[in-house]
Amino acid sequence: MMDRSLSALILVVEDEPTLRQDIVEELQEAGYRTLAAQDGAVARNLLADVAPDLVLCDITMPHLDGYDLLAALRGEYPHLAATPFVFLTAMSEPQEVITGKIRGADDYLVKPVEYDLLLATVASRLRQVARIRGQHETEVARMRAALAGMTGSGPEQALDLIALGVVLLNHDGKVQYSNRTARDMARAADHVTMQRTRLQATDPLSDKALQTAITESIYDATAESDAIRGVLLQGEETAISALICALEDTAQACVALFLSTSNQFKTVSKQVLIDLFGLTPTEARVAAILTRGVRPAEAAEELGVSQTTISFHMRNLFQKTGTNRQADLVALILAGPMSVTQPAEEITESFERDREERDLSL
C-alpha cells in the first residue's frame, strides 16, 4: 500500500522555467502530485482554490517574492497554517537561514538543487506535519472522551481550571457550554465572540473556515467520525489556534472546540516540557514566552537579552521538539489539555536566575 505522504500535493514556485520543470518531474517520479507557478503572484492566486501539502518556493521572483508569498500564505489562508514552506535559494549564509525561519519558513534548499536532498527534505517535512497532527489527535481524543455527555453543570466546572478555551456545541451549532477561559476570550473579542449562543471568529476569513469546520464536525457526530480539524483564528495583532472535533452523538453537546489563548503566558508544566523534549530550564522558559505569539525580537526585549540569544534557544527548541517554525512549536505546546498559566514576572525572574547561574559557571 502506498505511503499516504506520496500522494501529497506539492506547490512549486520558481521563475526559472527549466528548473521549475526539473523539480516537478523529480517530484512526480517520486509519487507526489504537483502544481507549478512561475512567480509568487500566480501562486497566491492558486492558494485561493487549492490546499497544497507543502510549498517549494524561490525567494527572488518578479511581481511577488518568496517572503511576500510566505506572509500571504500564513496571514490570508488560516487553513494552511501548518503547511510546510521550503525556500529554494542561492543564499546560504547562516543569518539568512535564521532570518527566514524566524519569518516562518520551515527549511531552505540551496541552489543548485540536489534532488536527493530535495526529496528527503520534502518527505521529512510531511512526516513532521503528520507527527504534530498525530500528537494533536491523541490529546484531543482524551479530551473528547472526558467531555462526552457533559451538559453545562457539575464536572464542567473542572474545565475552568485549565488555560485552554473549551466550547461545547449542540447539533444546531449553538453553544451549550463554555469554560471560563473561553468566556473571557469572547468578552475580549480579539479572536472570537459568543452572542446569542453563537460562536464566531472576529476575522471574516477565519470565521468562514471556523463555521465550515463546525458544520463538518456536526456531521461527523452522526457519522461516528473521529476527524479533528484545525483552524487559525486571526486577531488584530496575534493569531490563535482552534481544534474542532465531534463528540459521541447525544441529544446534548456533539462538538467540542479547544481554543489556545494569546493574552497570558501559558505552557505545560516546565518539568513536563523538560521530560518530554529534553529541554533545559532556560529553553522551557523561552518556550513559555513564545506561546504568546510574540516575535523573537519582542521576546528578547522583554527578557532583556539579545535577539541572538533568543535565536540560539529557538534553534535548540526546534531541534528538540521536531518543529521548524514558531507556529508549530506553539501549537505543539498549547494543543494539550495540560496547559497552565504562569505569571510573566515568574518567567522573567526564573530566566534571570538561570542566566546568572550560567554566567557564574563560565
Disulfide bonds with the S-S distance in Angstrom:
none
